Amino acid sequence: GAWYTPLAVAIALLAWWASGDATRFLATLVIATPCPLLIAIPIAVIGAISLAAKRSIIVRDPASLEQIEDCRTMILDKTGTLTYGRAALTDEIYAEGFGSKLVLAYAASLERYSKHPLAEPIEKAARNAGLELFESTDISEKPGEGMRGQVDGHLIEITGRRNLEKSGRVDMHLLPPVTFGLECVALVDGQYAATFRFHDAPRVGTKSFIQHLSPTHRFEKIMIVSGDRKVEVDYLAKQIGITEIYAEKSPEEKVRIVRELTKASKTLFIGDGINDAPAMVTATVGVAFGKTNDVTISAAQAVIMDSTLQKIDEFLHISKRFKSIALQSALGGMALSMIGMGIAAFGYLPPVAGAIGQEIIDLLAVMNALRVSFFPGKLTDF
């Protein structure tokens, strides 16, 4: 756009000088008015913000629509972004002589009366397996000691490995080796029956989302930067296909990492916690994931209100579509104006006709820019 106005004035002056007719000078300038640049691009921006809002994406900084398409490094938080932020029962290890379905049903029958964070995933797993739960009596849950109660005529205890080790009631060699993640141990009538392990499960479609980022959106680096334990981050990274991770990082360390990466290429940081806010500000584009806190939202340039990875992909496609249509409107409008300038310079277009022609060009550019706000039917491709 910086060269357009000087070029238009030069063509108008040349037409006047060559013909000696000031009318050509006037007609050339009239049709050269750069309205496609002045009107079409802002309309495209508004259209993209409107479409994003309809898709539960709040664009706080319009510059992010332009910049996110140019980002080549994606930095992701782990908990609450790539995962659901809540534990899920992933491993069930049963002792010899105990039926898996029955022990899980006993545990769920007791845990449904507990407020412990691991109680819900046990009950959910039992219900998903179609197990019938039993009535529980004599329920006791002392802080730090686990839970116990009578279920179907059996004494059921749900406790931790450390508690069993301290009590010496069970041969610890019967338990599986210690590994990463959370766990609890189930006893039936004082005998070791099962170990339940929990992990923060990845969101549905996470692996396919990660795999499509490079070929579709041209990301060259995809990494996890998290404050969680390294074993937990490693476990998730292997599941979803990410090889580069930074674990057990403080907010200050996250900022340092993002700053160094941003020096090499434009970065997109996606997170959901207060600890992610400084890194969001440091990145080229910061996106807050989910209905998070005010601090994180204030630091982000865009907010994904619906916590699904599909919405991140939609935002990337909205940005790409916005830039394409805005460029069409601007360049197409200027190209038509330059054709009109040539016609006016040779004396075939009077000033009044030039003004009408310019309005038609503006209308075409604006109508094309309005396409940004129309839902294309599909904005995801994974």
QUIPE-V194001 format. One record per residue. N is the residue number from 1. RES is the residue in three letters. SS is DSSP state (2 for helix, 1 for strand, 0 for the rest). PHI is phi in degrees with one decimal (999 if undefined). OMEGA is omega in degrees with one decimal (* if undefined). Layout:
N:RES:SS:PHI:OMEGA  N:RES:SS:PHI:OMEGA
This chain:
1:GLY:0:999:-176.8  2:ALA:2:-67.2:-177.7  3:TRP:2:-90.7:-171.1  4:TYR:2:-67.0:-177.3  5:THR:2:-63.0:176.2  6:PRO:2:-58.2:179.4  7:LEU:2:-64.9:179.8  8:ALA:2:-62.7:179.2  9:VAL:2:-64.8:-180.0  10:ALA:2:-63.5:178.6  11:ILE:2:-63.9:180.0  12:ALA:2:-63.6:178.5  13:LEU:2:-64.7:179.2  14:LEU:2:-64.0:178.7  15:ALA:2:-64.7:178.6  16:TRP:2:-65.8:-177.5  17:TRP:2:-65.7:-175.8  18:ALA:2:-73.0:-175.5  19:SER:2:-103.4:-174.8  20:GLY:0:73.7:-177.6  21:ASP:0:-108.9:-178.5  22:ALA:2:-67.3:179.3  23:THR:2:-62.7:178.5  24:ARG:2:-65.1:177.7  25:PHE:2:-59.3:-179.1  26:LEU:2:-65.3:-178.2  27:ALA:2:-62.5:-179.8  28:THR:2:-64.9:-180.0  29:LEU:2:-69.8:-179.7  30:VAL:2:-62.5:-177.3  31:ILE:2:-78.5:-178.6  32:ALA:0:-85.8:-177.9  33:THR:0:-50.8:-173.0  34:PRO:0:-80.9:179.9  35:CYS:2:-64.1:177.0  36:PRO:2:-57.0:177.5  37:LEU:2:-76.3:-173.2  38:LEU:2:-77.1:-174.2  39:ILE:2:-112.4:-170.9  40:ALA:2:-63.8:-177.0  41:ILE:2:-66.4:174.8  42:PRO:2:-58.5:178.0  43:ILE:2:-65.7:177.1  44:ALA:2:-63.3:178.3  45:VAL:2:-62.7:179.3  46:ILE:2:-61.8:178.5  47:GLY:2:-62.7:179.4  48:ALA:2:-67.1:177.6  49:ILE:2:-64.0:178.9  50:SER:2:-65.1:179.5  51:LEU:2:-63.4:179.0  52:ALA:2:-61.9:-179.8  53:ALA:2:-62.7:177.6  54:LYS:2:-63.8:-179.3  55:ARG:0:-97.7:177.7  56:SER:0:66.5:176.8  57:ILE:1:-123.4:-179.1  58:ILE:1:-97.7:179.1  59:VAL:1:-92.8:-178.5  60:ARG:0:-87.2:179.2  61:ASP:0:-126.0:-178.2  62:PRO:0:-57.4:179.6  63:ALA:2:-61.6:-180.0  64:SER:2:-64.7:178.5  65:LEU:2:-62.4:179.4  66:GLU:2:-82.6:-172.1  67:GLN:2:-78.5:-173.2  68:ILE:2:-63.0:178.9  69:GLU:2:-66.8:-178.2  70:ASP:2:-94.5:-179.5  71:CYS:0:-71.8:-179.3  72:ARG:0:-115.7:177.3  73:THR:1:-124.8:176.3  74:MET:1:-107.5:-179.4  75:ILE:1:-116.4:-174.4  76:LEU:1:-119.7:168.9  77:ASP:0:-76.4:-177.9  78:LYS:2:-93.1:-171.7  79:THR:2:-68.4:178.9  80:GLY:2:88.7:178.6  81:THR:2:-109.6:175.9  82:LEU:2:-82.9:178.3  83:THR:1:-118.7:-178.5  84:TYR:1:-81.6:-179.6  85:GLY:1:78.7:177.3  86:ARG:1:-146.4:-175.0  87:ALA:1:-71.3:174.6  88:ALA:1:-133.8:178.8  89:LEU:1:-72.0:-175.2  90:THR:1:-113.0:-178.7  91:ASP:1:-133.7:176.5  92:GLU:1:-125.1:-177.5  93:ILE:1:-115.1:-173.0  94:TYR:1:-108.5:176.5  95:ALA:0:-77.0:179.0  96:GLU:0:-62.2:177.4  97:GLY:0:91.6:-179.9  98:PHE:0:-118.2:177.8  99:GLY:0:-72.4:-174.8  100:SER:2:-61.4:-176.8  101:LYS:2:-63.4:-176.1  102:LEU:2:-70.2:-179.6  103:VAL:2:-64.0:179.0  104:LEU:2:-63.3:178.2  105:ALA:2:-64.9:177.1  106:TYR:2:-61.4:-178.0  107:ALA:2:-62.6:-179.5  108:ALA:2:-66.1:179.7  109:SER:2:-61.9:179.4  110:LEU:2:-84.2:-173.2  111:GLU:2:-69.4:-179.1  112:ARG:0:-66.9:176.7  113:TYR:0:-98.5:-176.7  114:SER:0:-101.4:175.8  115:LYS:0:-102.4:-179.3  116:HIS:0:-66.2:-178.4  117:PRO:2:-58.2:-178.4  118:LEU:2:-86.4:-178.5  119:ALA:2:-68.1:-177.5  120:GLU:2:-61.0:179.1  121:PRO:2:-63.7:176.8  122:ILE:2:-67.3:179.3  123:GLU:2:-64.0:-179.6  124:LYS:2:-63.5:179.6  125:ALA:2:-62.9:179.5  126:ALA:2:-65.9:-179.6  127:ARG:2:-67.6:177.6  128:ASN:2:-63.7:178.5  129:ALA:0:-83.0:178.4  130:GLY:0:75.1:-177.5  131:LEU:0:-84.3:177.1  132:GLU:0:-88.0:-178.5  133:LEU:0:-90.0:-177.2  134:PHE:0:-103.8:173.8  135:GLU:0:-73.0:-179.9  136:SER:1:-118.8:178.3  137:THR:1:-133.3:178.0  138:ASP:1:51.7:-176.2  139:ILE:1:-77.7:178.2  140:SER:1:-138.2:178.8  141:GLU:1:-140.2:179.3  142:LYS:1:-93.7:-179.2  143:PRO:0:-54.1:177.0  144:GLY:0:80.8:-177.6  145:GLU:0:-114.4:-179.6  146:GLY:1:92.2:-173.8  147:MET:1:-131.2:177.5  148:ARG:1:-146.1:178.8  149:GLY:1:179.5:179.1  150:GLN:1:-91.5:179.2  151:VAL:1:-133.2:178.0  152:ASP:0:53.7:177.3  153:GLY:0:81.8:179.9  154:HIS:1:-121.0:174.2  155:LEU:1:-83.8:-179.1  156:ILE:1:-108.5:177.6  157:GLU:1:-126.6:174.5  158:ILE:1:-120.5:-174.8  159:THR:1:-146.0:-178.7  160:GLY:0:-107.8:-179.3  161:ARG:2:-59.4:-177.9  162:ARG:2:-63.3:179.2  163:ASN:2:-61.9:178.3  164:LEU:2:-65.3:-179.0  165:GLU:2:-64.4:179.2  166:LYS:2:-67.7:-176.6  167:SER:2:-74.1:-179.6  168:GLY:0:68.9:-176.5  169:ARG:0:-81.8:-174.1  170:VAL:0:-129.6:173.9  171:ASP:0:-67.9:-174.1  172:MET:2:-66.3:178.2  173:HIS:2:-69.6:177.6  174:LEU:2:-73.7:-178.2  175:LEU:0:-80.3:176.9  176:PRO:0:-67.6:179.9  177:PRO:0:-59.0:177.4  178:VAL:0:-68.0:177.3  179:THR:0:-139.4:-177.8  180:PHE:0:-75.2:-177.9  181:GLY:0:95.1:178.3  182:LEU:1:-93.5:178.8  183:GLU:1:-152.5:169.9  184:CYS:1:-142.1:-175.4  185:VAL:1:-118.4:179.3  186:ALA:1:-108.2:175.1  187:LEU:1:-117.1:175.4  188:VAL:1:-119.1:-177.7  189:ASP:0:53.7:176.6  190:GLY:0:81.2:179.9  191:GLN:1:-105.3:177.8  192:TYR:1:-61.3:-176.5  193:ALA:1:-119.4:-175.3  194:ALA:1:-164.2:170.4  195:THR:1:-121.4:178.1  196:PHE:1:-109.2:179.5  197:ARG:1:-113.8:-174.1  198:PHE:1:-129.0:172.6  199:HIS:1:-139.2:174.3  200:ASP:1:-78.9:-171.0  201:ALA:1:-67.8:175.8  202:PRO:1:-66.4:178.6  203:ARG:0:-65.0:178.3  204:VAL:0:-60.8:177.7  205:GLY:0:83.9:-177.1  206:THR:2:-61.6:-177.5  207:LYS:2:-62.8:179.4  208:SER:2:-66.3:176.5  209:PHE:2:-62.8:-179.8  210:ILE:2:-63.1:-176.3  211:GLN:2:-65.9:-176.0  212:HIS:2:-90.3:-175.2  213:LEU:2:-65.0:-177.5  214:SER:2:-69.1:-178.9  215:PRO:2:-68.8:-174.7  216:THR:2:-91.3:-174.4  217:HIS:2:-112.2:172.7  218:ARG:0:60.4:173.6  219:PHE:0:-78.1:-178.3  220:GLU:0:-94.2:178.3  221:LYS:1:-132.1:175.4  222:ILE:1:-131.6:-173.6  223:MET:1:-143.8:174.9  224:ILE:1:-108.6:172.9  225:VAL:1:-123.3:-170.3  226:SER:0:-138.9:174.6  227:GLY:0:-91.4:-178.0  228:ASP:0:-75.8:179.6  229:ARG:0:-60.7:-176.0  230:LYS:2:-60.9:-178.8  231:VAL:2:-63.2:179.3  232:GLU:2:-69.9:-179.9  233:VAL:2:-67.3:177.2  234:ASP:2:-59.8:-178.8  235:TYR:2:-59.3:-180.0  236:LEU:2:-68.5:-177.2  237:ALA:2:-58.7:178.7  238:LYS:2:-66.8:-179.4  239:GLN:2:-68.4:-172.3  240:ILE:2:-105.5:174.1  241:GLY:0:87.8:174.7  242:ILE:0:-104.7:-176.1  243:THR:0:-102.7:-176.7  244:GLU:1:-106.2:-178.4  245:ILE:1:-134.6:170.6  246:TYR:1:-129.5:-175.6  247:ALA:0:-112.5:177.3  248:GLU:0:56.4:-177.5  249:LYS:0:-103.5:175.8  250:SER:0:-78.5:177.0  251:PRO:2:-56.5:178.9  252:GLU:2:-66.0:178.8  253:GLU:2:-68.6:176.4  254:LYS:2:-61.2:179.5  255:VAL:2:-61.6:-179.5  256:ARG:2:-63.1:179.6  257:ILE:2:-65.2:-178.9  258:VAL:2:-64.2:179.7  259:ARG:2:-61.9:179.4  260:GLU:2:-66.0:179.5  261:LEU:2:-67.0:-178.7  262:THR:2:-69.3:176.1  263:LYS:2:-66.0:-177.7  264:ALA:2:-85.6:179.6  265:SER:0:-161.0:179.2  266:LYS:0:-67.2:-173.5  267:THR:1:-120.0:173.7  268:LEU:1:-119.0:179.1  269:PHE:1:-110.6:-179.9  270:ILE:1:-124.3:-179.0  271:GLY:1:-153.4:-175.4  272:ASP:0:-132.9:-173.5  273:GLY:0:-111.3:176.8  274:ILE:2:-59.4:-179.7  275:ASN:2:-64.2:-179.6  276:ASP:2:-88.9:-173.8  277:ALA:2:-58.1:179.4  278:PRO:2:-60.6:179.5  279:ALA:2:-67.7:177.8  280:MET:2:-60.9:-179.6  281:VAL:2:-66.2:-177.5  282:THR:2:-74.3:-178.3  283:ALA:0:-69.4:176.7  284:THR:0:-60.5:176.0  285:VAL:1:-132.2:176.7  286:GLY:1:-112.5:-178.6  287:VAL:1:-121.6:175.8  288:ALA:1:-88.4:-173.5  289:PHE:1:-106.6:177.3  290:GLY:0:90.6:179.0  291:LYS:0:-79.3:-171.8  292:THR:0:-95.1:-176.0  293:ASN:0:-82.5:-176.5  294:ASP:2:-64.0:-178.5  295:VAL:2:-63.0:-179.1  296:THR:2:-65.6:179.0  297:ILE:2:-62.8:-179.8  298:SER:2:-65.2:-178.8  299:ALA:2:-80.9:-173.4  300:ALA:0:-87.9:174.3  301:GLN:0:-89.1:176.0  302:ALA:1:-147.5:-177.7  303:VAL:1:-127.1:175.7  304:ILE:1:-89.2:-175.5  305:MET:0:-75.1:179.4  306:ASP:0:-97.1:-171.3  307:SER:0:-74.7:174.2  308:THR:0:-136.2:179.7  309:LEU:2:-67.3:176.7  310:GLN:2:-59.9:-178.7  311:LYS:2:-69.6:175.3  312:ILE:2:-64.6:178.5  313:ASP:2:-63.8:177.7  314:GLU:2:-61.4:179.4  315:PHE:2:-62.5:177.8  316:LEU:2:-63.0:-179.9  317:HIS:2:-72.3:176.9  318:ILE:2:-62.0:178.1  319:SER:2:-61.7:-178.9  320:LYS:2:-62.8:-179.9  321:ARG:2:-66.8:178.4  322:PHE:2:-59.9:-177.7  323:LYS:2:-64.0:-178.9  324:SER:2:-66.0:-177.7  325:ILE:2:-71.4:178.3  326:ALA:2:-62.1:178.9  327:LEU:2:-67.2:176.0  328:GLN:2:-58.2:-177.1  329:SER:2:-65.1:-177.0  330:ALA:2:-70.1:-177.5  331:LEU:2:-69.9:178.3  332:GLY:2:-63.2:178.8  333:GLY:2:-63.9:179.6  334:MET:2:-68.0:178.5  335:ALA:2:-63.5:177.7  336:LEU:2:-64.4:178.7  337:SER:2:-64.4:-179.5  338:MET:2:-68.3:174.8  339:ILE:2:-62.9:177.0  340:GLY:2:-62.7:177.9  341:MET:2:-61.7:178.5  342:GLY:2:-64.8:178.8  343:ILE:2:-64.6:179.7  344:ALA:2:-66.8:-178.4  345:ALA:2:-63.3:179.3  346:PHE:0:-89.5:172.9  347:GLY:0:86.6:-177.6  348:TYR:0:-95.6:-177.0  349:LEU:0:-137.7:178.4  350:PRO:0:-70.4:-176.5  351:PRO:2:-55.2:-178.6  352:VAL:2:-64.4:177.8  353:ALA:2:-64.3:177.5  354:GLY:2:-64.1:178.7  355:ALA:2:-64.9:178.1  356:ILE:2:-64.5:178.7  357:GLY:2:-61.3:179.5  358:GLN:2:-65.6:177.4  359:GLU:2:-63.8:177.8  360:ILE:2:-65.0:178.2  361:ILE:2:-61.5:178.7  362:ASP:2:-60.0:-179.2  363:LEU:2:-62.4:178.7  364:LEU:2:-63.4:-179.4  365:ALA:2:-65.8:-179.7  366:VAL:2:-68.0:179.1  367:MET:2:-60.6:177.7  368:ASN:2:-67.5:179.7  369:ALA:2:-64.2:179.6  370:LEU:2:-65.3:179.6  371:ARG:2:-61.3:-178.9  372:VAL:2:-59.5:-174.2  373:SER:2:-79.7:-178.6  374:PHE:0:-86.2:-179.6  375:PHE:0:-68.1:-175.1  376:PRO:0:-76.2:179.9  377:GLY:0:106.3:179.9  378:LYS:0:-149.2:-178.7  379:LEU:0:-124.2:177.4  380:THR:0:-127.1:-178.5  381:ASP:0:-142.5:174.6  382:PHE:0:-138.1:*
